[in-house]
Amino acid sequence: MAIADYIPVLLRPALLLTTAVYHCIMTLLQNPTLIFNLSTLQEKSFARLWSQNGEAMSVEMPGPTFALLKTVSGTVLDVGPGSGEQLPRFDPSIVTIMYGAEPSINLHAGLLKNAEKAGFGGKYKALHCGGEPESLIPALAKAGALAESKGQGIFDVVVCVRVLCGVPRPEETIEGLYKLLKPGGRMIVCEHVINPWQESGSVLARVMQVVYTVLGWPFFMGNCHVDRDTKKYLQEAAGKDGWASVKLEYVEPKTAIPFVVGELVKRS
Ligand SMILES: C[S@@+](CC[C@H](N)C(=O)[O-])C[C@H]1O[C@@H](n2cnc3c(N)ncnc32)[C@H](O)[C@@H]1O
């Protein structure tokens, strides 16, 4: 890669961060008292950013993401679906039921509208919860999804697209999601991660991740972290027995927002 090629890929996140700061300011101008409630300000300004830009940010997705989403079938958990920008990528005819665990209530109207538009009809259930066990399990219980589990897991597929960067305690949350998979179930992921600068990545891109973090990326981007070692957490979630198979690939590993895309299959 030539030096000139690095500039757009390293600076692209700066454009996104600037847009996020703009939405935060606009949210604050509309409701100045939110300055005293920073977590609500963070949630509302991210919901504003995502409602207005999520669709444009989903036209292209890294690597084989679209092909993987087309294979999703059976009983499905979509963690952090936002306002459902990925829903047109699924094939609803092979999905039995899909639960969307979305903690931002401000995104639910768009989510349900997009589920209807994508042809899910009554097969889509939006849950007002996060993917972390203490939030997800009670919401699944309330929706009646745990009734058939018998301790064996309930989902054929768990989908994590651009969400594990923002969940609390990622290792524990991913382990919790692993437990919810049926034997032979698949976890499909498209997640941005810490730059793999010691392998195929770039030191400069890793430095830029630190710069964006210092500039407030986690606050303005709805608690998103650019430096999580999610690939490692995913691999370790299956414990000492390991996954039956792991197929994860880096996409754009030399950038400040490198992705890991692929699937992990639980042992039968
Ligand atoms: C960057 S958006 C991605 C939306 C969608 N998955 C996509 O890629 O089009 C991240 C989403 O994760 C949600 N989110 C934030 N914290 C979460 C948590 N703890 N559990 C589940 N989702 C969460 C946000 O509300 C937001 O909708």
The ligand as a MOL file (V3000), in Angstrom:
LIG
                    3D

  0  0  0     0  0            999 V3000
M  V30 BEGIN CTAB
M  V30 COUNTS 27 29 0 0 0
M  V30 BEGIN ATOM
M  V30 1 C -23.4160 0.3960 14.9580 0
M  V30 2 S -25.0350 -0.0630 15.3300 0 CHG=1
M  V30 3 C -25.2130 -1.5120 14.3310 0
M  V30 4 C -26.6100 -1.8630 13.9680 0
M  V30 5 C -26.7440 -3.1060 13.0940 0
M  V30 6 N -26.2730 -4.2950 13.7690 0
M  V30 7 C -26.0020 -2.9090 11.7960 0
M  V30 8 O -24.8480 -3.2850 11.6960 0
M  V30 9 O -26.6080 -2.3510 10.8610 0 CHG=-1
M  V30 10 C -24.8380 -0.7350 16.9740 0
M  V30 11 C -26.1430 -1.1230 17.6120 0
M  V30 12 O -25.8860 -1.8210 18.8250 0
M  V30 13 C -26.7870 -1.3550 19.8010 0
M  V30 14 N -26.2320 -1.6330 21.1390 0
M  V30 15 C -25.5610 -0.8040 21.9600 0
M  V30 16 N -25.2650 -1.4280 23.1200 0
M  V30 17 C -25.7570 -2.6810 23.0210 0
M  V30 18 C -25.7960 -3.8010 23.8930 0
M  V30 19 N -25.2580 -3.7480 25.1030 0
M  V30 20 N -26.4050 -4.9160 23.4590 0
M  V30 21 C -26.9600 -4.9760 22.2260 0
M  V30 22 N -26.9550 -3.9410 21.3600 0
M  V30 23 C -26.3690 -2.8170 21.7450 0
M  V30 24 C -26.9550 0.1070 19.4930 0
M  V30 25 O -28.1330 0.6320 20.0790 0
M  V30 26 C -27.0010 0.0650 17.9910 0
M  V30 27 O -28.2910 -0.1400 17.5260 0
M  V30 END ATOM
M  V30 BEGIN BOND
M  V30 1 1 1 2
M  V30 2 1 2 3
M  V30 3 1 2 10
M  V30 4 1 3 4
M  V30 5 1 4 5
M  V30 6 1 5 6
M  V30 7 1 5 7
M  V30 8 2 7 8
M  V30 9 1 7 9
M  V30 10 1 10 11
M  V30 11 1 11 12
M  V30 12 1 11 26
M  V30 13 1 12 13
M  V30 14 1 13 14
M  V30 15 1 13 24
M  V30 16 1 14 15
M  V30 17 1 14 23
M  V30 18 2 15 16
M  V30 19 1 16 17
M  V30 20 1 17 18
M  V30 21 2 17 23
M  V30 22 1 18 19
M  V30 23 2 18 20
M  V30 24 1 20 21
M  V30 25 2 21 22
M  V30 26 1 22 23
M  V30 27 1 24 25
M  V30 28 1 24 26
M  V30 29 1 26 27
M  V30 END BOND
M  V30 END CTAB
M  END
